[in-house]
Amino acid sequence: MLYYFLCVCSVLAAAGAQMLLKKGATLSYPNIVRQYLNPWVMGGYVIMGVSLLLNIFCLSRGVQVKEIGGIESLSYLFVPVLSWVFFKERITWRKAGAIAVIMVGVVVFFM
């Protein structure tokens, strides 16, 4: 059970990394090197790497690939919610409905 929790933490970390990447992408820099190597983007890269290592750790401890695939679909929930919190992006009823369908699918998958 611990490893499934760590998988969910990995997905949440990846969603957080996407928020850092978006923040870094919205800022303007004088050249392309600074655009891709600014602190926000570098932080996003590091957190994404930690997420990857956490996934590999969970896989090595017996979590099946098909289960991680189901767990990673939680990113369809985490990313819109975090983008709403940090960037004030709208979540329309249509998007909320689609997220609900995905979450129901995840629950059915693990039953």
Buried (B, 14 or more C-beta within 10 A) or exposed (E): EEBBEBBBBBBBBBBBBBBBBBBBBEEEEEEEEEBEEBEBBBBBBEBBEBBEEBBEBBBEEEBEEEBBEBBBBBBBBBBBEBBEEEEEBEEEEEBEEEBEEBBEEBEEEEE
